[in-house]
């Protein structure tokens, strides 16, 4: 909260939302594995298995739950998104991923 009485409730609400978004992004991007996932996806659509194999090539030997945790953190922060599904044999279809955004901008002031 602002220390002065000048801050309006609307300003406080807007500031709180900016801080929540920044915290969400910071949490999602704090780890080099997640930056590698972003780099692997790049400007393409990439299947889940391909991401996991490329991470392994880069020295990240993750358990399946650990791998999916990193994907979900990036997805929850709106950094990556599911772009489609591939039906391959029996079982659940494989997800394809893409970047939800290529750039992150933060407005420090309202213009």
PyMOL commands that set and color helices and strands:
alter all, ss='L'
color gray80, all
select helices_A, chain A and resi 9-28+32-41+48-57+64-76
alter helices_A, ss='H'
color red, helices_A
select strands_A, chain A and resi 46-47+80-86+94-99
alter strands_A, ss='S'
color yellow, strands_A
deselect
rebuild
show_as cartoon
